[in-house]
């Protein structure tokens, strides 16, 4: 019995929510206790670019990338839970960080 923390990050929140739902279903099928998913604050990266490199410095374009993240804690993880998590086929856009925490 150990505690596992999953942190998921993605640019698209819809893909992230589908991945979180599949993880929650897989964990609940094994009978483990789950806390979450907890939505973490989104991070914004903003870029300002000149439209023309030599003239019209006042004319600029602004771009933004949003990084959405969720956190899931699996409290009573068993070997079946870990096996089901390894067999999951998640979207390639979702970055998953797995951390084992001893009680």
N, C-alpha and C positions, 0 to 999 in steps of 0.2 A: 504494500500500500504506500503510494507516494503521491505527491502533488505535482501536476504538470501544468505549466503555463504556456499558452499559445498566443503569440502576437501575430496578427495578420495585417498586411498593408497592401493597398492597391490604389491605382489612380481612378478606377471606376467603382462607385459604391454599389452598383447593382451586381457586378461580378463578385465583389467582396461579400455581399449579403448571401448570395447563392452558395458560396464556398463555406461560409459560417453555418448555414442551415444544414449542409451535408455533413459537416463535422459534428454538429450537435446531434443529428439523427444517428450517426454511427456510434457516438459515445453513449447515448441513451439506450441503444439496442444491447450494449454489453452490460448495462446495469450500473454504470459508474455515476457518481454524483457530479453535477456540473454547475459552475457558477458563471453566469454571463449568457450571451456575449455582451460585453461592456463597450459601448462606443467611446473611443478616445477622441480628443480634439483633432480636427483636421489641420494639416499643415499646408500653408500656402507658399509657393515660390513664385515671385513676380519678376518678370524681366521686361526692361524697356529697351527698345531697339530703334535706332534712327531709320527712317524710311528711305532716306537718300544719304549715301555716305559723304558727299562733298558739299551739298547745298541744302538749304531748308532745315536748319538744326531744330527749329521749333516744331517740325512735323515728325512725330514719333508714334510708334505702335507699342502697345503694352500687352504682354502675354502672361498667363497665370497657369500654374500646375497645382492641382489639389491632391494631397496624399491623405486618403482616408484610412483609419486603422480601427481594429477591434481587438479586444482581449478576452480570452476564455480561460478559466481555471477549471481543471479536472481534479477533483479532490481525492477521490478514492479510485485511483487508476489500477487496473489489473493487467495481466499479460494479454488478455483478450482485447482490452481497450487499446493497448499499444499496437497490437497486430491489426486491428480494424483501422487505426489511424494511418498505418503504413500502407495499407491497401487502397486508401482513398485516392481518387483521381481528381485533383483540384485543377482549376484553371491556371494556365501558365503565367497569367498576369499577376497572380496573388503571391506575395512574398510571405512565407511562414517561418517564424522563429519559434523553436521549441526549447523550453527550458525546464529541467527537472529540479524540483525543490523538495528537499527532505523536510519532514515534519519535525 
